[in-house]
Structure formats: structure tokens, C-alpha cells
Amino acid sequence: MTHALIVIDMQRDFCPGGALAVPEGDRIVAPINAMMPDYDAVILTQDWHPADHSSFAVNHPGARPYDQVPMDYGPQVLWPAHCVIGRPGADFHPDLAVDRAELILRKGFRRGIDSYSAFRENDRRTQTGLAGYLRDRGVTRVSLAGLALDFCVAWSAIDAAALGLEVRVLQDACRAIDLDGSLEAARRSMRDAGVTLA
């Protein structure tokens, strides 16, 4: 049974001082590094947006960060511009042990679709390719860590469970945004999907 660690979006812009900082986001880098040798495979995801991405508030005249707007695929939170391709905020946290990863998966690079999950973009149809990679590697169990627990980690965990994987979220190695109760809602959704919250 092959067990993979999926580390979600441990990037400068999601850490203190970044454009979309998650409180204490940098505090989980060392614990994540320490657990990497315990897994058969380590996968890193990287939020990777063009500057004109449709999820950025600045690209919607009159909108403010954290407003919601309708998109073809449903309601979309508008975020401060973050993890823009080629800018320092898109880089991994400098202390993250990137050299231990066998795959770096970039998501969110399609201008018109946001991408929280490591498996599918927010239209719930466009695949990232991660499912096929894990299948080809014989992975049956995944543990998730990273940022943010209530968005990209939760969506990834729920999609992994839907694929029939055994899924565990390492809450001590995650941090959350907690936007209008999003953390408790995410925990409830993950439990309902069969995800173990460790």
C-alpha cells in the first residue's frame, strides 16, 4: 500500500507578509519537512495564476477582496491578487524541503477558472492530472498538509476521497483562513466525505 504526502500551496503569498497571508502559515513548514521521509511519495502543489486571473478582485471593477461573484461554475470568492506567475509570492516558502518532492503540480493557471483542489478545478470538470499520477504510482492512501485548511486542503481531501483513496488531513500541519465560518464548514464537509481529520 503506497502512501503519499500531498503538501498544498506552501507559498510565500500564503505566509505572513504575503498577499493572501494565512495566520501562522509559516509555522507549519518545519513539521511538514520533518514528516516527508515517512511517506512513499511527496507531492507539492503550487498555486500559479496569470495576473489577469478571474478570481482576483482587482480584475472586477468596483469589487473588493472577499466579495463573491457568480461565475459559470458557481459562486466565486474574489481574492487579493496572489501567487502570480513569475512573481516572488508564487515561490515556495524558502525553508520548504522542495528537493524531497517527486512531483510539483501547478494549478489555477487557466484565466477563467479558479482551482482550489489539487485534483479538479472549480468547474468540477477540468482535471489537473494528479489522479492519474497517483493511480500510476499505485498510491492508495494520501495525507494532506498545507494551506489553507478550509479551502485548497479541504477541496483536495474531498476530491481524493471521491476517487476512493484513503484520506487523512493532518490538521496540526495546516492553517486556515476561516472566512465567515469556512473552517467549521470545511471540517463538516470533509467528515461527510469520509476524510479522517487527524
ABEGO torsion letter per residue (X at the ends): XBBBBBBBGBBAAABBGBABBBBGAAAAAAAAAAAAAABABBBBBBBBBBAABAABAAABBGBBBGBBBBBAAEBBBBBBBBGBBGBAAABBBAABBAAABABBBBBGABAABBBABAABBAAGABBAGAAAAAAAAGBABBBBBEOBAABAAAAAAAAAAAAGBBBBBBAAABBBAGBGGAAAAAAAAAAAAGBBBX
